[in-house]
Amino acid sequence: MKSTSTLKVFIIVGCLGAIVRGGPYNEPGVNGYIGPDWQHASPGEPNAMLNPIFRGWATEVASYAPAPDVGSSWVDPLKALGPAAGDQTDIVSLGDLDASQIAQGTPPGRITIVFGDPCNPDDPAHIRDVNGYDFVVFENSFISIFTNPIYGFVEGQVFGELGYVEVSTDGVNFVRFPSVSLTDGPVGPFGTIDINNVYNLAGKHPNGYGVCTGTPFDLRELANEPAVRDGTVDINNIVFVRIVDIPGTGDFNDLAVRYIDPNSFPAWQCYDANHRIYDPWLTMDSSGVDLEAIGVLKPQNYSADINLDGIVDCYDLTAFMMAWISSFGDEGWIARCDLATPKNLIIDLSDFAILASQWRKVEQWRSN
């Protein structure tokens, strides 16, 4: 629930490239809009333009099945189509489930979005596994700016309603992105979560009230899923993206056992168990995931473009030096600075060599 009649206190996070400290998953979101300096801009600013890193947006709604009791103002699935607007009211809600509905097995709300022509396997509007991230989900999360002992707002944390992200080639067989959620206990209906304790879930990055950023996803992370390996889902021909709301009660889990535990240095072992997922609950009216847009990205050929502004420059060098000699889980760690392959989860000379080799390189989508 993030309607303007209920919640009115938000922040402008300035330059999106800023790294928010906290948990280990501090990858920045992708800017929906940029200014003349190619850094984050509020969509309402006179010189703001849609970020040219995007090559396309959702074109059609295949299905929409919200949970019960979503407010009537928030049930138009067409709101999820087209470019991000950074407008917290330009959304479709998936709804939240209460305890009795969860106990009865009521399915969480979900929406399936189409990209291009499903009948044309060569349609360039389909999502493909390109260099870097492949698509971005915009949900109307926001970051609070003060501490409130009643509602539990904590400065720098996000009010985000989380959702699973799934992809499909045929609209029937879907593969879900594995995810991590390290929030360690229940969150009240107006509470917040540490933005950096969440990975590969929609709703992580703020979007609205002057900030327009989305959560990026990389199809390469699905390469070893059984349905991808046997060709049922082709990560170079994704036509459908499905978002499934996660009621934040702890009744639904992440898939953390697929990922490295940052506390396992130097042996680097995966988490030994999955985690319960918590987010603000129970929400009402515009409840659960509030989907605003899904954008398709152009290739990012220069991994040293850490802040994704299309050029490897002083912004990236500054971020790199902040992360220098850190390892995954350290306070200074910035995942996008781990440039060398195979990744060793330490920012060191091998990574600096990549940055140096790409210095002042410009992405094609910026130079056009």
Sequence and secondary structure as in RCSB ss.txt:
>XXXX:A:sequence
MKSTSTLKVFIIVGCLGAIVRGGPYNEPGVNGYIGPDWQHASPGEPNAMLNPIFRGWATEVASYAPAPDVGSSWV
DPLKALGPAAGDQTDIVSLGDLDASQIAQGTPPGRITIVFGDPCNPDDPAHIRDVNGYDFVVFENSFISIFTNPI
YGFVEGQVFGELGYVEVSTDGVNFVRFPSVSLTDGPVGPFGTIDINNVYNLAGKHPNGYGVCTGTPFDLRELANE
PAVRDGTVDINNIVFVRIVDIPGTGDFNDLAVRYIDPNSFPAWQCYDANHRIYDPWLTMDSSGVDLEAIGVLKPQ
NYSADINLDGIVDCYDLTAFMMAWISSFGDEGWIARCDLATPKNLIIDLSDFAILASQWRKVEQWRSN
>XXXX:A:secstr
   TTT       SSTT    SSS     EESEE TTSSB  TTSTT EE TTEEEE  EEEEEE  TTB GGG 
 GGGGSSS    TTS EE     HHHHHTT    EEEEE S TT TT TTSB   SS  EEEEE BEE  S BTT
TTB TT EE   EEEEEESSSSSEEE   EE   S B TT  B GGGEES BT SBEETTEEEEEEE GGGGTTS
HHHHTTSS TTSB EEEEEE  TEEEEE  GGGSB GGGTTT  B SS  EEE B S  BS S EEEEEEEE   
  TT TT SSB SHHHHHHHHHHTT BTTSTT  GGG  SSS  SB  HHHHHHHHHTTT B HHHH 
